[in-house]
Amino acid sequence: MSKQIITVTVNGQPRELAVEPRWTLLETVREQLSLTGSKEGCGTGDCGACSMIVDGKLVTSCLVLAPEADGCEVTTIEGIAPSPGTGNGDLHPVQQAFIDSGGVQCGFCTPGMIMAAKALLDGNPRPTLEDVRLGLAGNLCRCTGYTKIYEAVLAAAERTG
C-alpha cells in the first residue's frame, strides 16, 4: 500500500506523518511517535485502554484510522501534564488524584481511564458520582471494583473545579 501524508498536532506539536490508510491512530502514535502510554487492550473499541482526546472529544484510538486524524488536534496521556522544561513538572490533577486515591492497580487501563476522566471534567467540572460512572463507562478495568477510580475522579473535580 502507498503511504499518505497527514498533518496532525499531537500534544501541542505539529507533525507530518506518512501513514498507510489502514493504520489506526493508536498504531501511528505508538509506532511512529513512540508515545506508548495508550495501550491496545481489545482492538475493537470495547475496553477504552487506547482512549485519546481528538479535537476535544474522547475517542477509542484503535477504531480511528490515522488518515481520519489529518488536520486534528490529538492529546495522549503523555500530553496532559506540563512538559518538564516548561513548568514545574507536576502531574495533571487527574493523574495526581489517581495516585492519591489509589485508583491505580496494574496500570494497564490507567492511561485510558485518566483520559476519559479528563474529557469528562473538561465538559463537566462538577460531576456527580453517576456522571463519573457514565463518563468512564467505556473504560474497563480487570483489577478493581472501580470505587477508587471514581473517588479519584471526584477528588480531581474538587482540585480543578
Secondary structure, DSSP 8 states (H G I E B T S, - for coil): ---EEEEEEETTEEEEEEE-TT-BHHHHHHHHH---SS--SSSSSSS-TTEEEETTEEEETTSSBGGGGTT-EEE-GGGSS--TTTS-----HHHHHHHHHT--SSSSSHHHHHHHHHHHHHH-SS--HHHHHHHTTT---SS--SHHHHHHHHHHHHHH-
